[in-house]
Amino acid sequence: MVNDCLAAALQRGASDIHIQPRSGRWEVAFRINGVLHPYETFETSDHSDPVSRLMALAALPSYRAGVPQEGPLRWHDGTDQVHEMRLGVFPTVHGNRAVIRIMGDCQSLRRIDGLGFEAAALERLQTVCQARDGWLLVAGPAGSGKTTTLYACLSYIAETGFRRSVLTIEDPIESVIDSISQSQLQPSSGMTLASAMRAAVRQDAEVLLVSEIRDVDTAEAVLAASMTGHLCFSSIHAGSIGATLRRLVQMKLPIYAIQSGLRGILCQRLLRETCPECPPPADSPGNTDCPRCHGTGYQGRVPIAQMLCFDGSAAGQVVFDALAGGRSAMEIDAIAAGAGIDSLHDQAARLVDEGRTGMNEVFRVLGRRR
């Protein structure tokens, strides 16, 4: 069962595999292009447990079955190729469920110009990457491509112009990039975020990545580094430019410090792209025999992104004035749009007009326009 599920997921281009225990059965689903699709159902057996098998492959201790666990998983597909994955195990009433993240290795997504951003956002992003200090926050919900964008930025910095020392602090490392130095947090052995940040500065690092802003201490540490000659990159779970700024304020970061250290916010989403082999419209089911989309009507994804730079531009200044004035996230977003920053809905509407995606897909990702 395990080998069949892993092979089928790779063949379909899935990003995640869900193996969930139910009463008397196992349900398997694949996340493909951001949407969860049922794959197969297996009857349970007293003599075998697929999650236990996965835990053994990932070298996770079986005696800790009642607590959540995570670990790297390397799977040989029967050829010379080895696939890097990450296993997460979580206890439920029917037993442990497993979610496997398949680490992508697409070299085109290691380049900023291969991400698919519109020209204006791409130019602003490259400008930030060429800076020598400050902080770029990439915002969006889970599965919106934040880590892919951050890795592309670091690859761009490490491989173009003057070579700079790039160091990451991640939890977990989602993909290995040879041209930069990556580190994995290990709190149980003393490798905490605080200790890693202190040591990273002494490593003569010019560019720092802290993979995700999860709490006040992390935000304070990265903001301090951005104001002391380091170019910093992070992701944050927030729905818009305004929501990102309001989250930083809620973390008790002073507005004047945010304005001094923050160089830009990139807010992005991923929309499924219409399958070129299936007939339109994209909102109808695709050809069930299609080898590219497997009947979904979509193949691949295209990003939409708002990029706001705080480099003295008029748009950045009016947004910070709104933040200092206590405006809500929704009001800040409206002010950014009025200053010339295209909304995500406007960008999605252009893709619909071009036939690259469908209205149902836009509603699934963005909801209704407010």
C-alpha positions as CSV (number, residue, x, y, z in Angstrom):
1,M,0.0,0.0,0.0
2,V,2.8,2.4,0.9
3,N,4.8,1.8,-2.3
4,D,1.6,2.1,-4.4
5,C,0.6,5.4,-2.8
6,L,4.0,7.0,-3.1
7,A,4.5,5.9,-6.7
8,A,1.0,7.1,-7.7
9,A,1.4,10.4,-6.0
10,L,4.7,11.1,-7.8
11,Q,3.2,10.0,-11.1
12,R,0.3,12.5,-10.7
13,G,2.5,15.4,-9.5
14,A,1.0,15.6,-6.0
15,S,2.5,17.9,-3.4
16,D,1.1,16.0,-0.4
17,I,-0.3,12.6,0.5
18,H,-2.9,12.2,3.2
19,I,-3.3,8.7,4.8
20,Q,-6.2,8.8,7.3
21,P,-7.5,6.0,9.5
22,R,-11.3,5.6,9.6
23,S,-13.5,3.0,11.2
24,G,-12.5,-0.2,9.4
25,R,-10.6,1.4,6.5
26,W,-7.8,3.7,5.4
27,E,-8.6,6.7,3.2
28,V,-5.8,8.0,0.9
29,A,-6.0,11.4,-0.8
30,F,-3.5,13.4,-2.9
31,R,-3.2,17.2,-3.0
32,I,-2.7,18.2,-6.6
33,N,-2.3,21.8,-7.7
34,G,-3.6,22.8,-4.2
35,V,-6.8,20.7,-4.2
36,L,-7.2,17.5,-2.2
37,H,-8.4,14.5,-4.4
38,P,-9.5,11.1,-3.1
39,Y,-7.2,8.4,-4.4
40,E,-8.0,5.0,-2.8
41,T,-9.6,3.2,0.2
42,F,-8.0,0.2,1.9
43,E,-9.5,-2.1,4.5
44,T,-7.7,-2.1,7.8
45,S,-5.8,-5.2,9.0
46,D,-4.6,-6.4,12.4
47,H,-1.4,-7.4,10.8
48,S,-0.3,-4.2,9.0
49,D,-0.3,-0.5,9.6
50,P,0.8,1.8,6.7
51,V,1.6,4.7,9.1
52,S,3.9,2.4,11.2
53,R,5.6,1.4,8.0
54,L,6.2,5.1,7.1
55,M,7.4,5.8,10.6
56,A,10.0,3.1,10.2
57,L,11.1,4.5,6.9
58,A,11.5,7.9,8.5
59,A,13.2,6.5,11.6
60,L,10.6,7.9,13.9
61,P,10.2,6.0,17.3
62,S,7.2,3.7,17.4
63,Y,7.0,3.9,21.2
64,R,5.9,7.5,20.9
65,A,2.7,6.6,19.1
66,G,0.5,9.0,21.1
67,V,2.2,12.2,20.2
68,P,2.6,14.2,17.0
69,Q,6.0,13.5,15.2
70,E,7.8,14.8,12.1
71,G,10.8,13.5,10.3
72,P,12.5,13.4,6.9
73,L,11.6,10.5,4.5
74,R,13.8,9.4,1.6
75,W,12.1,7.0,-0.7
76,H,13.7,4.9,-3.5
77,D,11.3,4.4,-6.4
78,G,13.0,1.3,-7.7
79,T,15.3,3.2,-10.0
80,D,18.4,5.2,-9.1
81,Q,16.2,8.2,-8.2
82,V,15.7,9.1,-4.5
83,H,12.8,11.3,-3.6
84,E,13.0,13.7,-0.6
85,M,9.8,13.9,1.5
86,R,8.8,14.9,5.0
87,L,6.5,12.8,7.1
88,G,4.1,14.2,9.7
89,V,2.2,11.9,12.1
90,F,-0.7,12.9,14.2
91,P,-2.8,10.8,16.6
92,T,-6.5,10.5,16.1
93,V,-9.4,8.5,17.6
94,H,-8.9,5.7,15.0
95,G,-5.1,5.7,15.2
96,N,-2.2,7.7,13.7
97,R,-2.8,9.7,10.5
98,A,0.0,10.6,8.2
99,V,0.7,13.5,5.9
100,I,3.6,13.3,3.5
101,R,5.0,16.5,1.9
102,I,6.8,15.7,-1.4
103,M,9.7,18.1,-1.7
104,G,9.7,19.6,-5.2
105,D,12.9,19.7,-7.3
106,C,11.9,21.8,-10.2
107,Q,14.9,23.8,-11.2
108,S,12.8,26.4,-13.1
109,L,11.2,27.4,-9.8
110,R,14.6,28.2,-8.4
111,R,14.7,31.3,-10.6
112,I,12.7,34.4,-10.0
113,D,12.0,34.9,-13.7
114,G,10.6,31.3,-13.8
115,L,8.0,31.8,-11.1
116,G,5.4,33.4,-13.4
117,F,5.0,36.8,-11.7
118,E,3.8,39.8,-13.7
119,A,6.6,42.2,-14.9
120,A,5.9,44.9,-12.3
121,A,6.0,42.5,-9.3
122,L,9.1,40.8,-10.7
123,E,11.0,44.0,-11.1
124,R,10.2,45.1,-7.5
125,L,11.2,41.7,-6.2
126,Q,14.5,41.8,-8.0
127,T,15.1,45.3,-6.6
128,V,14.6,44.1,-3.0
129,C,17.0,41.1,-3.7
130,Q,19.7,43.6,-4.8
131,A,19.4,45.6,-1.5
132,R,22.0,45.2,1.2
133,D,19.7,45.4,4.2
134,G,16.1,45.4,5.2
135,W,13.3,42.8,5.5
136,L,11.1,41.2,2.9
137,L,8.0,39.4,4.1
138,V,6.2,37.0,1.8
139,A,2.6,36.6,2.9
140,G,-0.2,34.2,2.1
141,P,-2.0,31.2,3.5
142,A,-0.6,27.7,3.6
143,G,0.1,26.3,0.1
144,S,0.4,29.6,-1.6
145,G,4.0,29.2,-2.8
146,K,5.7,31.3,-0.2
147,T,8.7,29.0,0.4
148,T,9.2,28.5,-3.4
149,T,9.4,32.3,-3.8
150,L,11.8,32.7,-0.9
151,Y,14.1,29.9,-2.3
152,A,14.1,31.6,-5.7
153,C,15.1,34.9,-4.1
154,L,18.0,33.3,-2.3
155,S,19.2,31.5,-5.4
156,Y,19.1,34.8,-7.3
157,I,21.2,36.5,-4.6
158,A,23.7,33.7,-4.4
159,E,24.2,33.2,-8.1
160,T,24.1,36.7,-9.6
161,G,26.4,39.8,-9.2
162,F,28.6,39.9,-6.1
163,R,28.4,36.5,-4.3
164,R,27.1,37.1,-0.8
165,S,27.0,34.8,2.2
166,V,23.5,33.4,2.5
167,L,22.4,31.5,5.6
168,T,19.0,30.0,6.4
169,I,17.3,29.0,9.6
170,E,14.4,26.7,8.7
171,D,11.9,24.4,10.4
172,P,11.8,22.3,8.3
173,I,14.2,22.5,5.4
174,E,11.9,21.9,2.4
175,S,14.4,21.7,-0.3
176,V,18.2,21.7,-0.5
177,I,20.0,24.4,-2.5
178,D,23.7,23.8,-3.1
179,S,24.6,27.5,-3.5
180,I,23.5,28.5,0.0
181,S,24.0,27.3,3.6
182,Q,20.8,25.9,5.2
183,S,20.3,24.9,8.9
184,Q,17.5,23.0,10.6
185,L,16.2,24.1,14.0
186,Q,16.7,21.4,16.7
187,P,15.2,22.7,19.9
188,S,15.7,19.4,21.7
189,S,19.5,19.7,21.2
190,G,19.7,23.4,22.0
191,M,19.4,24.7,18.4
192,T,16.6,27.2,19.1
193,L,15.7,30.2,17.0
194,A,17.3,32.6,19.5
195,S,20.6,30.7,19.7
196,A,20.6,30.3,15.9
197,M,20.0,34.0,15.3
198,R,22.9,34.9,17.6
199,A,25.2,32.5,16.0
200,A,24.2,33.4,12.4
201,V,25.3,37.0,12.9
202,R,28.7,35.8,14.0
203,Q,28.9,33.6,10.9
204,D,29.5,36.7,8.8
205,A,26.1,36.1,7.0
206,E,25.0,39.0,4.8
207,V,21.6,37.5,3.8
208,L,19.4,35.6,6.4
209,L,16.3,33.6,5.9
210,V,14.0,32.7,8.8
211,S,11.5,30.5,7.2
212,E,8.3,31.6,9.1
213,I,7.3,34.4,11.5
214,R,5.3,32.5,14.1
215,D,5.7,34.5,17.3
216,V,6.8,37.8,18.8
217,D,10.3,36.7,19.6
218,T,11.0,35.6,16.0
219,A,9.6,38.9,14.6
220,E,11.7,41.0,16.9
221,A,14.9,39.0,16.1
222,V,14.4,39.3,12.3
223,L,13.5,43.0,12.5
224,A,16.6,43.7,14.6
225,A,18.8,41.9,12.1
226,S,17.3,43.8,9.2
227,M,18.2,47.1,11.0
228,T,21.9,46.1,11.6
229,G,23.1,45.5,8.0
230,H,21.5,42.2,7.1
231,L,19.1,41.5,4.2
232,C,16.4,39.3,5.8
233,F,13.6,37.1,4.2
234,S,10.7,35.5,6.0
235,S,7.2,34.2,5.3
236,I,4.1,34.9,7.3
237,H,0.6,33.6,7.3
238,A,-1.5,36.6,6.4
239,G,-4.1,37.2,3.8
240,S,-3.1,40.7,2.5
241,I,-0.7,43.6,2.7
242,G,-2.9,45.2,5.3
243,A,-3.3,42.1,7.4
244,T,0.5,41.5,7.4
245,L,1.1,45.0,8.7
246,R,-1.6,44.7,11.4
247,R,-0.1,41.4,12.5
248,L,3.3,43.0,13.0
249,V,1.6,45.7,15.1
250,Q,-0.3,43.1,17.1
251,M,3.1,41.5,17.9
252,K,4.0,44.8,19.7
253,L,6.6,45.8,17.1
254,P,6.9,49.6,17.1
255,I,5.6,51.2,14.0
256,Y,8.7,53.4,13.6
257,A,10.9,50.2,13.7
258,I,8.7,48.4,11.2
259,Q,9.1,51.4,8.9
260,S,12.8,51.5,9.4
261,G,13.4,47.7,8.8
262,L,10.7,46.5,6.5
263,R,11.7,46.8,2.8
264,G,8.8,45.1,1.2
265,I,5.7,42.8,1.4
266,L,4.9,40.3,-1.3
267,C,1.4,38.9,-0.9
268,Q,0.7,35.9,-3.2
269,R,-1.7,33.2,-4.2
270,L,-1.7,30.3,-6.6
271,L,-4.5,29.7,-9.1
272,R,-4.9,26.4,-11.0
273,E,-4.2,26.9,-14.7
274,T,-6.6,25.5,-17.4
275,C,-5.4,22.2,-18.9
276,P,-4.4,22.8,-22.5
277,E,-5.5,19.4,-23.6
278,C,-9.1,19.7,-22.3
279,P,-11.9,21.8,-23.9
280,P,-13.1,25.0,-22.3
281,P,-14.7,26.2,-20.1
282,A,-12.3,25.6,-17.3
283,D,-15.1,25.5,-14.7
284,S,-16.5,22.3,-16.2
285,P,-15.0,18.8,-15.5
286,G,-12.1,17.9,-17.7
287,N,-11.7,14.9,-19.9
288,T,-11.4,11.9,-17.4
289,D,-9.0,10.2,-19.8
290,C,-6.7,13.2,-20.0
291,P,-3.2,12.1,-19.0
292,R,-2.2,15.6,-18.0
293,C,-5.0,16.7,-15.7
294,H,-6.6,13.3,-14.8
295,G,-10.1,14.8,-15.3
296,T,-9.7,17.9,-13.2
297,G,-9.6,20.4,-16.1
298,Y,-6.5,22.0,-14.7
299,Q,-2.8,21.4,-15.1
300,G,-0.2,23.4,-13.1
301,R,-0.7,26.7,-11.3
302,V,0.0,30.3,-12.0
303,P,0.8,32.9,-9.3
304,I,-0.8,36.3,-8.6
305,A,1.0,38.7,-6.4
306,Q,0.9,42.1,-4.8
307,M,4.4,43.6,-4.3
308,L,4.6,46.8,-2.2
309,C,8.1,48.3,-1.6
310,F,8.8,50.6,1.3
311,D,11.7,52.5,-0.4
312,G,10.4,56.0,-0.1
313,S,7.8,55.5,-2.9
314,A,4.5,57.3,-2.6
315,A,2.5,54.0,-2.3
316,G,4.7,52.8,0.6
317,Q,4.4,56.1,2.4
318,V,0.6,56.4,2.2
319,V,0.3,52.8,3.5
320,F,2.5,53.5,6.5
321,D,0.6,56.7,7.2
322,A,-2.6,54.6,7.3
323,L,-0.9,52.1,9.6
324,A,0.2,54.8,12.0
325,G,-3.3,56.3,11.9
326,G,-4.7,53.0,13.2
327,R,-6.5,52.0,10.0
328,S,-7.9,48.5,9.7
329,A,-6.4,45.9,7.4
330,M,-9.2,46.3,4.9
331,E,-8.8,50.0,4.8
332,I,-5.0,49.7,4.3
333,D,-5.6,47.3,1.4
334,A,-8.0,49.8,-0.2
335,I,-5.4,52.6,0.2
336,A,-2.7,50.4,-1.4
337,A,-5.0,49.7,-4.3
338,G,-5.7,53.4,-4.7
339,A,-2.0,54.0,-4.8
340,G,-1.6,51.8,-7.8
341,I,-1.0,48.3,-6.3
342,D,-3.1,45.9,-8.3
343,S,-5.5,43.8,-6.2
344,L,-5.3,40.0,-6.3
345,H,-8.9,40.0,-7.6
346,D,-8.0,42.3,-10.5
347,Q,-5.1,40.1,-11.5
348,A,-7.2,37.0,-11.3
349,A,-9.9,38.6,-13.5
350,R,-7.3,39.3,-16.2
351,L,-6.3,35.6,-16.1
352,V,-9.9,34.6,-16.5
353,D,-10.3,36.9,-19.5
354,E,-7.2,35.3,-21.0
355,G,-8.7,31.8,-20.5
356,R,-5.9,30.7,-18.2
357,T,-8.1,29.9,-15.3
358,G,-11.8,29.9,-14.3
359,M,-14.2,31.9,-12.2
360,N,-14.9,29.0,-9.8
361,E,-11.1,28.6,-9.2
362,V,-10.8,32.3,-8.4
363,F,-13.7,32.0,-6.0
364,R,-12.1,28.9,-4.4
365,V,-8.8,30.8,-3.8
366,L,-9.9,34.4,-3.1
367,G,-13.6,34.2,-2.2
368,R,-15.9,37.0,-3.1
369,R,-14.6,40.5,-3.7
370,R,-15.2,42.7,-0.8
